[in-house]
Amino acid sequence: MVCYAKQQVAAQRERTLEVQIKRFGKSYQRRLRKLVKASSRLGDVLYSFPAAAFALVSGRADHVRRGEAVRMIRDGAPLRLVGKTLDLPIWTRRLPPEAFEAPLGVFPDSEAFTRTVANHIPREPDDTAVWLRWLVAGYEGCDADFALWLARQKVHRARLPANVVPVFPLATYAWFSGLEQDVHARRLVTRPWHKSLTLAAAVDSMCAWFDRTILDLTAADRKRGTGRYSGNRRHQPYSFLPLRTAEALAEEGRAMDHCVGTYAGMVARGECAIYSVRFLERRVATLELRWFDGYDRPPVVNQLRGIANTGVTNETRAAVRLWLAQQDALSLGNPRSLGALPIDETRWRAYWAEYIALKGASGIVPPKPSNALLLRLSREVAQLSHGVSSYAA
């Protein structure tokens, strides 16, 4: 009778452990099952410190320290000390199993961070994996203050695939914002990052910073003139001014007596690009471009309207066609063309020197010019811009 009761208790525990194990990332469930068979206390850690259980099966720390952590758990040592052995700050105890789908990165562990961050863990366990990936990427790319700011932004609401974490351009923009004013790279930041900024405002400022960075690092872009986000694109005597803000679109709508002021949401989501077409600085038309076949294909003219939605002259149409044919993909918003831009090595080294010195060999930025890095930055800038606009909406 007693034996049967023990069997029932053991079976029930096995079932409840299995339910808990299935909350972790699928790739690690088999290893967790093996772990909990070694000791009942190791099974208890699935509930009391899910991050520690995950660390033991995902290769965190070295083999010696993982073995030491297992011995500590079996001996009933305080979980705070177990976490320290595995490089897990105590605040990670608050994370549910759903947060753990991929190998763990480096976590901020200052007292101020630990005291605050747990308040920003998403209420829904299914949101925690995305939240944690953004937080870790923010810390690795910048610092603990930036990571804590990201933790407050509810980034899991952005309409981005769960495995897309385009934090690097935002993190480097924030990092450069903290440099002294006399540093060249800092002077390219016109609106510095601050923890009081909203996510949308920070992304908008980051886009402007990225445009100036591209102009600064690429010799070809400096010769050509304007970049991805800025200024007038000219084809004399016509000029083409990109309209990126709600204010600029509203002003164009009032001046041209049409509804382009209502396009702010579509522009923010990257559905279209709007230009004010001017002849000798006088507004003559409003141009809408769309990428129906993706950003790797040239855009097409979706609309070209004069005042009060009237038609435009043949001369204006010809100027638009000629201007459009002469633009490369970068100037029209295609991030993939960055792979072909020549980079000034001297400027590259000067620009990234302090960042590379801080991050060392583990940093993301290579010491020599890298088109691949600019391509990654540009892709993530676009993802942030589109994802955050939908998140803000």
WOSUL-V96083 format. One record per residue. N is the residue number from 0. PHI is phi in whole degrees, -180 to 180 (NA if undefined). Layout:
BEGIN
n: (N & N)
phi: (PHI & PHI)
END
This chain:
BEGIN
n: (0 & 1 & 2 & 3 & 4 & 5 & 6 & 7 & 8 & 9 & 10 & 11 & 12 & 13 & 14 & 15 & 16 & 17 & 18 & 19 & 20 & 21 & 22 & 23 & 24 & 25 & 26 & 27 & 28 & 29 & 30 & 31 & 32 & 33 & 34 & 35 & 36 & 37 & 38 & 39 & 40 & 41 & 42 & 43 & 44 & 45 & 46 & 47 & 48 & 49 & 50 & 51 & 52 & 53 & 54 & 55 & 56 & 57 & 58 & 59 & 60 & 61 & 62 & 63 & 64 & 65 & 66 & 67 & 68 & 69 & 70 & 71 & 72 & 73 & 74 & 75 & 76 & 77 & 78 & 79 & 80 & 81 & 82 & 83 & 84 & 85 & 86 & 87 & 88 & 89 & 90 & 91 & 92 & 93 & 94 & 95 & 96 & 97 & 98 & 99 & 100 & 101 & 102 & 103 & 104 & 105 & 106 & 107 & 108 & 109 & 110 & 111 & 112 & 113 & 114 & 115 & 116 & 117 & 118 & 119 & 120 & 121 & 122 & 123 & 124 & 125 & 126 & 127 & 128 & 129 & 130 & 131 & 132 & 133 & 134 & 135 & 136 & 137 & 138 & 139 & 140 & 141 & 142 & 143 & 144 & 145 & 146 & 147 & 148 & 149 & 150 & 151 & 152 & 153 & 154 & 155 & 156 & 157 & 158 & 159 & 160 & 161 & 162 & 163 & 164 & 165 & 166 & 167 & 168 & 169 & 170 & 171 & 172 & 173 & 174 & 175 & 176 & 177 & 178 & 179 & 180 & 181 & 182 & 183 & 184 & 185 & 186 & 187 & 188 & 189 & 190 & 191 & 192 & 193 & 194 & 195 & 196 & 197 & 198 & 199 & 200 & 201 & 202 & 203 & 204 & 205 & 206 & 207 & 208 & 209 & 210 & 211 & 212 & 213 & 214 & 215 & 216 & 217 & 218 & 219 & 220 & 221 & 222 & 223 & 224 & 225 & 226 & 227 & 228 & 229 & 230 & 231 & 232 & 233 & 234 & 235 & 236 & 237 & 238 & 239 & 240 & 241 & 242 & 243 & 244 & 245 & 246 & 247 & 248 & 249 & 250 & 251 & 252 & 253 & 254 & 255 & 256 & 257 & 258 & 259 & 260 & 261 & 262 & 263 & 264 & 265 & 266 & 267 & 268 & 269 & 270 & 271 & 272 & 273 & 274 & 275 & 276 & 277 & 278 & 279 & 280 & 281 & 282 & 283 & 284 & 285 & 286 & 287 & 288 & 289 & 290 & 291 & 292 & 293 & 294 & 295 & 296 & 297 & 298 & 299 & 300 & 301 & 302 & 303 & 304 & 305 & 306 & 307 & 308 & 309 & 310 & 311 & 312 & 313 & 314 & 315 & 316 & 317 & 318 & 319 & 320 & 321 & 322 & 323 & 324 & 325 & 326 & 327 & 328 & 329 & 330 & 331 & 332 & 333 & 334 & 335 & 336 & 337 & 338 & 339 & 340 & 341 & 342 & 343 & 344 & 345 & 346 & 347 & 348 & 349 & 350 & 351 & 352 & 353 & 354 & 355 & 356 & 357 & 358 & 359 & 360 & 361 & 362 & 363 & 364 & 365 & 366 & 367 & 368 & 369 & 370 & 371 & 372 & 373 & 374 & 375 & 376 & 377 & 378 & 379 & 380 & 381 & 382 & 383 & 384 & 385 & 386 & 387 & 388 & 389 & 390 & 391 & 392)
phi: (NA & -65 & -61 & -63 & -63 & -64 & -63 & -65 & -63 & -64 & -66 & -64 & -64 & -62 & -67 & -68 & -64 & -64 & -60 & -67 & -61 & -71 & -81 & -81 & -55 & -59 & -65 & -111 & -68 & -62 & -68 & -67 & -61 & -66 & -62 & -71 & -71 & -76 & -168 & -64 & -69 & -66 & -66 & -62 & -65 & -56 & -98 & -81 & -156 & -54 & -62 & -68 & -60 & -66 & -59 & -68 & -108 & -112 & 83 & -73 & 62 & -92 & -60 & -64 & -70 & -64 & -63 & -64 & -64 & -61 & -63 & -63 & -64 & -61 & -86 & 79 & -67 & -57 & -64 & -59 & -73 & -61 & -61 & -62 & -62 & -98 & 59 & -114 & -59 & -63 & -66 & -68 & -63 & -80 & -80 & -80 & -56 & -62 & -73 & -112 & -123 & -145 & -51 & -80 & -94 & -92 & -105 & -64 & -138 & -68 & -63 & -64 & -64 & -60 & -68 & -108 & -63 & -61 & -69 & -109 & -64 & -56 & -70 & -84 & -55 & -67 & -88 & -74 & -64 & -64 & -55 & -68 & -62 & -65 & -61 & -65 & -64 & -65 & -69 & -67 & -85 & -136 & -158 & -67 & -62 & -67 & -61 & -67 & -61 & -60 & -61 & -86 & -86 & 55 & -64 & -65 & -85 & -65 & -84 & -131 & -56 & -59 & -90 & -97 & -128 & -82 & -88 & -56 & -62 & -68 & -67 & -71 & -59 & -66 & -66 & -65 & -61 & -88 & -77 & -68 & -61 & -81 & -80 & -56 & -61 & -68 & -69 & -78 & -93 & -83 & -124 & -64 & -67 & -147 & -65 & -85 & -69 & -77 & -62 & -63 & -66 & -65 & -65 & -62 & -67 & -63 & -60 & -64 & -61 & -65 & -60 & -67 & -65 & -61 & -61 & -76 & -92 & -109 & -61 & -65 & -68 & -66 & -69 & -73 & 118 & -70 & -109 & -67 & -116 & -114 & 59 & -83 & -101 & -107 & -139 & -51 & -87 & -91 & -133 & -125 & -102 & -69 & -109 & -110 & -111 & -61 & -65 & -65 & -67 & -64 & -63 & -63 & -62 & -67 & -68 & -100 & 57 & -149 & -97 & -63 & -63 & -88 & -90 & -57 & -63 & -67 & -65 & -62 & -83 & 80 & -74 & -157 & -126 & -116 & -126 & -92 & -92 & -128 & -114 & 53 & 73 & -97 & -66 & -124 & -164 & -121 & -111 & -113 & -108 & -136 & -107 & -70 & -110 & 96 & -72 & -85 & -119 & -61 & -74 & -121 & -78 & -89 & -147 & -141 & -121 & -92 & -61 & 57 & 64 & -78 & -73 & -117 & -71 & -61 & -64 & -65 & -61 & -65 & -64 & -65 & -61 & -67 & -61 & -64 & -67 & -91 & -86 & -85 & -63 & -61 & -67 & -105 & 104 & -90 & -68 & -68 & -70 & -62 & -65 & -102 & -80 & -74 & -110 & -76 & -65 & -62 & -66 & -58 & -62 & -67 & -67 & -96 & -54 & -69 & -66 & -64 & -62 & -73 & -84 & 68 & -66 & -85 & -70 & -87 & -88 & -76 & -69 & -103 & -52 & -139 & -66 & -62 & -68 & -62 & -64 & -63 & -58 & -64 & -62 & -72 & -60 & -64 & -63 & -63 & -60 & -74 & -67 & -74 & -65 & -72 & -63 & -68 & -70)
END
